[in-house]
């Protein structure tokens, strides 16, 4: 009902908004920024299972571009339900703040750089309790009808185990294809590694639907390829504009 009410209100102001620029549901970030001055909101539901443990969360993202080159991203988990020795912990998750630089080379090619900080806003048992800092390089490229986003990142982990490294490297590549004006599909591989800890890697597949320029819906599944990654994850979400600030 809340989403429907919001869309009804937006439909009356449709001419004020540019088409949305979804960042979800893939791990990879695109180099492109939203339209300058347009505040966009992404909200989803995520459930993951590893052995008998299940974790649920409501990931969210706010995106705002100051101009065609610079923007900010604020995201996190609005609500988390995580296992804890037979019981469950509930609360908000950590918060991610990102400064983003985009360099559009052509209609087919763009480069991006993200400087991010994870703020330890989650309670103990849900978050690590320490801040993380990251640097992410992005290459976005259209190859025929397929759009690709490749990310390579370094993260300085605040809370580490004894004997493990502090720097984590991550790599991801997503491939998106528009089936028609409304439907699209996405496939992605992503992984990370850090000295003294198990590697993470997963495959993701998603289906998206855009009934109009003001809304994109998605649903999909991810499968872990390593013991440190949740075996299965199911997700769905939406992307829509909230306001045109300038």
RODO-2510 file (C-alpha; in nm, 4 decimals, decimal comma):
residues 246
     n   res          X          Y          Z
     1     x     0,0000     0,0000     0,0000
     2     x     0,2823     0,2423     0,0874
     3     x     0,4606     0,1765    -0,2429
     4     x     0,1357     0,2119    -0,4370
     5     x     0,0571     0,5420    -0,2629
     6     x     0,4044     0,6711    -0,3389
     7     x     0,3778     0,5769    -0,7061
     8     x     0,0367     0,7446    -0,7305
     9     x     0,1859     1,0647    -0,5928
    10     x     0,4840     1,0414    -0,8296
    11     x     0,2666     0,9776    -1,1340
    12     x     0,1177     1,3242    -1,0936
    13     x     0,4703     1,4699    -1,1242
    14     x     0,6080     1,2246    -1,3819
    15     x     0,7309     1,4966    -1,6158
    16     x     0,9652     1,6298    -1,3444
    17     x     1,1658     1,3073    -1,3188
    18     x     1,4274     1,1424    -1,5357
    19     x     1,4349     0,7616    -1,5761
    20     x     1,5723     0,5841    -1,2678
    21     x     1,9238     0,4362    -1,2636
    22     x     1,9079     0,1057    -1,0696
    23     x     2,2149    -0,0040    -0,8732
    24     x     2,0488    -0,3127    -0,7296
    25     x     2,0260    -0,6090    -0,7316
    26     x     2,3827    -0,6933    -0,8348
    27     x     2,6935    -0,6612    -0,6168
    28     x     2,8652    -0,4663    -0,8950
    29     x     2,8131    -0,0903    -0,9024
    30     x     2,7650     0,0807    -1,2387
    31     x     2,9882     0,3746    -1,3254
    32     x     2,6885     0,5871    -1,4235
    33     x     2,5243     0,8318    -1,1835
    34     x     2,1510     0,9078    -1,1582
    35     x     2,0216     1,2274    -1,3177
    36     x     2,1717     1,5286    -1,1389
    37     x     1,9507     1,6574    -0,8596
    38     x     1,7211     1,3539    -0,8577
    39     x     1,7079     1,1737    -0,5235
    40     x     1,6503     0,8019    -0,5862
    41     x     1,5549     0,5343    -0,3354
    42     x     1,6094     0,1591    -0,3497
    43     x     1,4486    -0,0826    -0,1056
    44     x     1,4611    -0,4612    -0,1039
    45     x     1,4125    -0,7775     0,0925
    46     x     1,6929    -1,0332     0,1307
    47     x     1,6871    -1,3783     0,2837
    48     x     1,9926    -1,6043     0,2976
    49     x     2,0536    -1,9559     0,4285
    50     x     2,3770    -2,1234     0,5275
    51     x     2,3281    -2,4768     0,6618
    52     x     2,0452    -2,4365     0,9180
    53     x     2,1077    -2,0648     0,9826
    54     x     1,8856    -1,8098     0,8135
    55     x     1,9366    -1,4341     0,7959
    56     x     1,6854    -1,1739     0,6787
    57     x     1,7298    -0,8049     0,6076
    58     x     1,5813    -0,5004     0,4348
    59     x     1,8635    -0,3369     0,2347
    60     x     1,8116     0,0246     0,1278
    61     x     2,0002     0,2843    -0,0768
    62     x     1,9655     0,6594    -0,1331
    63     x     2,1449     0,8001    -0,4399
    64     x     2,2000     1,1621    -0,5375
    65     x     2,4201     1,3057    -0,8129
    66     x     2,5432     1,6638    -0,7679
    67     x     2,6246     1,6869    -1,1391
    68     x     2,7273     1,4523    -1,4210
    69     x     3,0586     1,3682    -1,2502
    70     x     3,0043     1,3580    -0,8714
    71     x     2,7488     1,1924    -0,6470
    72     x     2,6819     1,0386    -0,3059
    73     x     2,5347     0,7031    -0,2064
    74     x     2,3978     0,6234     0,1403
    75     x     2,2910     0,2662     0,2080
    76     x     2,2648    -0,0106     0,4607
    77     x     2,0175    -0,2506     0,6153
    78     x     1,7076    -0,0962     0,7695
    79     x     1,6200    -0,4103     0,9633
    80     x     1,8139    -0,7334     1,0243
    81     x     1,7080    -1,0639     1,1784
    82     x     2,0171    -1,2778     1,2391
    83     x     2,0746    -1,6115     1,4209
    84     x     2,2501    -1,6004     1,7590
    85     x     2,3055    -1,9308     1,9488
    86     x     1,9546    -2,0624     1,8950
    87     x     1,7915    -1,7210     1,9389
    88     x     1,7606    -1,4283     1,6993
    89     x     1,9053    -1,0789     1,7053
    90     x     1,7028    -0,7971     1,5526
    91     x     1,8014    -0,4396     1,4780
    92     x     1,9361    -0,2014     1,2166
    93     x     2,2464    -0,2951     1,0207
    94     x     2,5646    -0,1049     0,9422
    95     x     2,5538     0,2060     0,7213
    96     x     2,7585     0,2604     0,4058
    97     x     2,8519     0,6105     0,2868
    98     x     3,0086     0,6443    -0,0602
    99     x     3,1471     0,9375    -0,2586
   100     x     3,1307     0,8569    -0,6292
   101     x     3,3157     0,9983    -0,9311
   102     x     3,1921     0,9125    -1,2802
   103     x     3,3723     0,9653    -1,6088
   104     x     3,1497     0,9048    -1,9110
   105     x     3,3708     0,8455    -2,2143
   106     x     3,0926     0,7741    -2,4645
   107     x     2,7396     0,6372    -2,4832
   108     x     2,8882     0,2872    -2,4540
   109     x     3,1737     0,3345    -2,2057
   110     x     3,2051     0,4871    -1,8591
   111     x     3,4564     0,4683    -1,5748
   112     x     3,3860     0,5154    -1,2057
   113     x     3,5638     0,5462    -0,8725
   114     x     3,4001     0,5047    -0,5316
   115     x     3,5459     0,5982    -0,1936
   116     x     3,3395     0,4390     0,0813
   117     x     3,3160     0,4001     0,4558
   118     x     3,1089     0,1483     0,6482
   119     x     2,9820     0,3105     0,9675
   120     x     2,9322     0,0638     1,2581
   121     x     2,5675     0,1464     1,3330
   122     x     2,4606    -0,2158     1,3966
   123     x     2,4453    -0,3787     1,7382
   124     x     2,6965    -0,6451     1,8400
   125     x     2,6197    -0,9769     1,6714
   126     x     2,4734    -0,8083     1,3632
   127     x     2,7674    -0,5866     1,2693
   128     x     3,1407    -0,6000     1,3377
   129     x     3,1443    -0,2923     1,5618
   130     x     3,4299    -0,1392     1,3614
   131     x     3,4478     0,0936     1,0613
   132     x     3,5656    -0,0351     0,7214
   133     x     3,7079     0,1798     0,4399
   134     x     3,6975     0,0900     0,0705
   135     x     3,8122     0,2030    -0,2725
   136     x     3,6267     0,0648    -0,5751
   137     x     3,7187     0,1018    -0,9428
   138     x     3,4468     0,0520    -1,2053
   139     x     3,4379    -0,0091    -1,5789
   140     x     3,0951    -0,0048    -1,7451
   141     x     3,0721    -0,1068    -2,1085
   142     x     2,7963    -0,1813    -2,3584
   143     x     2,8880    -0,4766    -2,5784
   144     x     2,6177    -0,4917    -2,8396
   145     x     2,2917    -0,5306    -2,6465
   146     x     2,4665    -0,6469    -2,3271
   147     x     2,5617    -0,3977    -2,0551
   148     x     2,8577    -0,4991    -1,8365
   149     x     2,9806    -0,3610    -1,5021
   150     x     3,3200    -0,4772    -1,3729
   151     x     3,4351    -0,3799    -1,0219
   152     x     3,7731    -0,4177    -0,8534
   153     x     3,7952    -0,3015    -0,4928
   154     x     4,0159    -0,2876    -0,1849
   155     x     3,8664    -0,2749     0,1647
   156     x     4,0464    -0,2043     0,4913
   157     x     3,8642    -0,4209     0,7466
   158     x     3,8264    -0,2719     1,0932
   159     x     3,7541    -0,5926     1,2872
   160     x     3,9857    -0,8800     1,1966
   161     x     4,0577    -1,2242     1,3389
   162     x     4,3980    -1,3041     1,4881
   163     x     4,6416    -1,3987     1,2135
   164     x     4,4295    -1,2620     0,9299
   165     x     4,5052    -0,9732     0,6957
   166     x     4,3386    -0,6354     0,7175
   167     x     4,3087    -0,5687     0,3419
   168     x     4,0367    -0,7494     0,1467
   169     x     4,0305    -0,7570    -0,2334
   170     x     3,7060    -0,7973    -0,4218
   171     x     3,6168    -0,8571    -0,7846
   172     x     3,2792    -0,8734    -0,9569
   173     x     3,1358    -0,8688    -1,3079
   174     x     2,7702    -0,8344    -1,4009
   175     x     2,6021    -0,8735    -1,7403
   176     x     2,2590    -0,7242    -1,8112
   177     x     2,0363    -0,7681    -2,1149
   178     x     1,7122    -0,5855    -2,1942
   179     x     1,4612    -0,8374    -2,3292
   180     x     1,2241    -0,5601    -2,4354
   181     x     1,1226    -0,2130    -2,3135
   182     x     1,0103    -0,3479    -1,9734
   183     x     1,1840    -0,6775    -1,8979
   184     x     1,5517    -0,7439    -1,8385
   185     x     1,7822    -1,0145    -1,7021
   186     x     2,1099    -0,9920    -1,5081
   187     x     2,3811    -1,2479    -1,4357
   188     x     2,6822    -1,1872    -1,2133
   189     x     2,9851    -1,3480    -1,0540
   190     x     3,1429    -1,1864    -0,7473
   191     x     3,4093    -1,2853    -0,4974
   192     x     3,6522    -1,1578    -0,2356
   193     x     3,9611    -1,2800    -0,0549
   194     x     4,1656    -1,1808     0,2497
   195     x     4,4792    -1,3389     0,3934
   196     x     4,4046    -1,5843     0,6723
   197     x     4,0298    -1,6100     0,6016
   198     x     3,8122    -1,8152     0,3685
   199     x     3,7305    -1,6828     0,0242
   200     x     3,3812    -1,5643    -0,0669
   201     x     3,2267    -1,6173    -0,4096
   202     x     2,8767    -1,6416    -0,5547
   203     x     2,6714    -1,6503    -0,8733
   204     x     2,3643    -1,4287    -0,9049
   205     x     2,0715    -1,4274    -1,1483
   206     x     1,7910    -1,1713    -1,1506
   207     x     1,4861    -1,0649    -1,3493
   208     x     1,3783    -0,6996    -1,3647
   209     x     1,0539    -0,5318    -1,4709
   210     x     1,0044    -0,1606    -1,5420
   211     x     0,6360    -0,0656    -1,5838
   212     x     0,7510     0,2918    -1,6488
   213     x     1,0483     0,5244    -1,6153
   214     x     0,9722     0,5891    -1,2455
   215     x     0,9921     0,2323    -1,1208
   216     x     1,2035    -0,0807    -1,1641
   217     x     1,1222    -0,4032    -0,9784
   218     x     1,3550    -0,7016    -0,9447
   219     x     1,3583    -1,0561    -0,8139
   220     x     1,6397    -1,3081    -0,8119
   221     x     1,8575    -1,5686    -0,6467
   222     x     2,2254    -1,6035    -0,5541
   223     x     2,4163    -1,9281    -0,4971
   224     x     2,7321    -1,9419    -0,2863
   225     x     3,0333    -2,1138    -0,4386
   226     x     3,2435    -2,1317    -0,1221
   227     x     3,1930    -2,2448     0,2364
   228     x     3,2154    -1,8847     0,3648
   229     x     2,9296    -1,7677     0,1397
   230     x     2,5590    -1,8305     0,2153
   231     x     2,4510    -2,1328     0,0145
   232     x     2,1331    -1,9679    -0,1140
   233     x     1,9992    -1,6132    -0,1096
   234     x     1,6627    -1,4898    -0,2361
   235     x     1,5908    -1,1224    -0,2922
   236     x     1,3466    -0,8751    -0,4410
   237     x     1,3263    -0,4974    -0,4465
   238     x     1,2291    -0,1721    -0,6130
   239     x     1,3939     0,1475    -0,7397
   240     x     1,2066     0,4794    -0,7631
   241     x     1,2707     0,8558    -0,7444
   242     x     1,1757     1,0431    -0,4273
   243     x     1,2260     1,4072    -0,5252
   244     x     1,3775     1,6370    -0,7858
   245     x     1,5872     1,8705    -0,5720
   246     x     1,7138     2,0868    -0,8585
***
